Each structure stands twice: as structure tokens, then as C-alpha cells.
Amino acid sequence: MVASPGIGSAQAPATPNYYPADYGATIEASRKENGLVIYSNMANNNWKPVLDGFRQSYPWIKVETLDLGSGTVHSRWEAEAGSGARTADLLISGANDRWAAYGLDGRMLDYRSPEAEKVPAFGKPYPGVFVASSDPLVLTYNTALLKEGQRPTGLASLAKMAAADPGTYKGRITTYDAARNSFGLAAWWQTLHEKGDAGWTALRAIGPMIRGEVSGGPMNEKIAAGEYVVGIAVSGITIFPRLDEPGGKILGFAFPDDGTPVMLRGMGIPKQAANINSAKLFLDFLLSNKGQTLLGKGGLVPYREDVAESEVRYTYQGIAQKVGEKNMIVVGFDKALIEQAKPFVEKWNAAMQGR
């Protein structure tokens, strides 16, 4: 959990001239609220630059963030909603099947953010559902165990290398388990939907060699320790901040050359949020140029076109230039993911057994 200290009173920050004239009322109303609780699948190091920046503008709002698995973000909130227990005022996750369901069912507040017109159309897929970031899923590997020339460059490359050298790869490949993890379900559903039979063939070839995980952090820890040699479709936000930390050189990564998945991370304010004004201020901040830039400094990938890539590691537009827009597999909020989840998981489980 990350918390930003609250301060009893402070001058209201200046707002852009495109904000509504009555925005000050939202700011003043937030002073009477009881802070802000956020459920997300983002770690403390991802949040720190954002919380530091938000605190500068709204020092009286105490922000608490809980780092949960994508599916847990929603299952916990759904269990708590209406129970009277304190629960999330803002949800952020890569469980895109849940965001599609919320968008269709109208479970999120239909908030018209003043920043909405500043983000690309894909950043507002449903009323009340926004995109917080656009994060690539990458190949990660242990640089000591896989030397230059031994490192796979994509799913097809990994399948070929593993077939040629099963001793190196058996039980030492990891990814998000699509059968146990909503983030992995969304990512692999979209990836295999676009790759088709060739993708499924490659997955079946390495399926018996895979040990699935439900979180990116443990994947990278085990890759660094040598328990795994490679991870595929690992969220970039779990590795990018680590590269600059002590020992970070043991980890390497690559954008898959046969299709780089880009996860659109959903965000919304539940209609029943207890601190709805504070939630609006935070959502607007995340969508703003400053908020998107600070998300980038925390290892996520901003998608506003006015964020300078020199200020962050990557932007959506920069990745499109790097890998080619046709080579980006954008993991969005297709309602078909809800309808096809069960048969997909059955096919996934068979592929993990090489069938």
C-alpha cells in the first residue's frame, strides 16, 4: 500500500482554461471527503511519481493504493460494493473482460472528464471507462543464461529455439496463466485472435514447457534468479523500473518481432464511490499531460500525443514507430472476450499440454 500524507487546508490549484467554470466546486467538495482508495494492478514504484505529483496539487487528499491482481481488483470491489465496508473509489486494471462488462452494464460513473477531448478515441471506449496507460507486453530473459544469439525475439522464435534445445527451456518458460489471471486472459485472447492458427501452433509447441504465473513481478524475480530463462508476454511495467535498479542488468527484454501486445489499462469510478469528487480529480490528473508524463516516469506508457518521449521511457506513439503500427496487437475491450472466455480457456489449457 502506498499512502500520501493529507494536509488540512491548501490553496486550490489553477486549472486549464478548457476546464468547466464550476470545476472549483468539485475541488472544494473533495476537501470534505475521506481521502481516496484505489484498487489497481500497479506496484508502489509505478505509483510513486504520480502520487508525488498529485500531492502537489491536492495535498489535502490522502491517497491509498492497493496492489492487487487484475482479477482481484474487480472481485474484491464487487464483493465489497453495497456491503457498507470502505472500498475502492477508483479501479485501474488490465482485466479488460471486466471493463467490457462494466461498459455494457453501466456500472461505472458516466463521468465526462474535461481531459477526455485531449486523449485519442481509444482512450474512452465506454461511458465512464477510460484508458489509464498503454503498456507493451515484452519478452524478458536472463542475460547471463541466454547470451547474444540465444535470445528469442518473438513467440515463433521461442517455439523454434525451444524445439531445438528442450533441455534449456523445459519448465523454464513463464507467462501469465490465461486460465487463472484476467490480465493474461485478455492479453493472450487478443494475441491469439490476431495470430490465428500459427499462434496456436507455436503455443502448443512450448505449452508443456511453460509454468504459468499470475503476476509479472514474480516472473521477473524468478527470471533474474535463473528459475526461468525467459518470460513471454510479460507486462513492461514490471520490468522497466527494474532495469535502473541495482542488479537490473541481469534482466533483458525485447519487443516481440512477430506481434507486440499493447495492453490498454482500464480505469473507472464506481457509481457508489464514497469519495467521488476526489476520484474525479485523480482521474482527471491521470488523463492530463502532467499525469500521463508521471505515469511514464513510473514505468507505464502514456498514450496522449502531447507527452514528450524524452520525458519518459516510451510512449504509445514511440512504440508504434519502433515496432511498426501493423506489428502492434492492441489489447482493448472487445465484448467478444466475455462471450468467448470459457472456450478460449479450454483451448488454452489443452495447448499447455501440447494438444
C-alpha positions, 0 to 999 in steps of 0.5 A: 500500500502506498499512502500520501500524507493529507494536509488540512487546508491548501490553496486550490490549484489553477486549472486549464482554461478548457476546464468547466467554470464550476470545476472549483466546486468539485475541488472544494467538495473533495476537501470534505471527503475521506481521502481516496482508495484505489484498487489497481494492478500497479506496484508502489514504484509505478505509483510513486511519481504520480502520487508525488505529483498529485500531492502537489496539487491536492495535498489535502487528499490522502491517497491509498493504493492497493496492489492487487491482481487484475482479477482481484481488483474487480472481485474484491470491489464487487464483493465489497460494493453495497456491503457498507465496508470502505472500498475502492473509489477508483479501479485501474486494471488490465482485466479488460473482460471486466471493463467490457462488462462494466461498459455494457452494464453501466456500472461505472460513473458516466463521468465526462472528464474535461481531459477526455477531448485531449486523449485519442478515441481509444482512450474512452471506449465506454461511458465512464471507462477510460484508458489509464496507460498503454503498456507493451507486453515484452519478452524478458530473459536472463542475460547471463543464461541466454547470451547474444544469439540465444535470445528469442525475439518473438513467440515463433522464435521461442517455439523454434529455439525451444524445439531445438534445445528442450533441455534449456527451456523445459519448465523454464518458460513463464507467462501469465496463466490465461486460465487463472489471471484476467490480465493474461486472459485478455492479453493472450485472447487478443494475441491469439485472435490476431495470430490465428492458427500459427499462434496456436501452433507455436503455443502448443509447441512450448505449452508443456514447457511453460509454468504459468504465473499470475503476476509479472513481478514474480516472473521477473524475480524468478527470471533474474534468479535463473528459475526461468530463462525467459518470460513471454508476454510479460507486462513492461511495467514490471520490468522497466523500473527494474532495469535502473535498479541495482542488479537490473542488468541481469534482466533483458527484454525485447519487443516481440518481432512477430506481434507486440501486445499493447495492453490498454489499462482500464480505469473507472469510478464506481457509481457508489464511490464514497469519495467521488469528487476526489476520484474525479480529480485523480482521474482527471490528473491521470488523463492530463499531460502532467499525469500521463508524463508521471505515469511514464516516469513510473514505468507505464506508457502514456498514450496522449500525443502531447507527452514528450518521449524524452520525458519518459521511457516510451510512449504509445506513439514511440512504440508504434514507430519502433515496432511498426503500427501493423506489428502492434496487437492492441489489447482493448475491450472487445465484448467478444472476450466475455462471450468467448472466455470459457472456450478460449480457456479450454483451448488454452489449457489443452495447448499447455499440454501440447494438444 
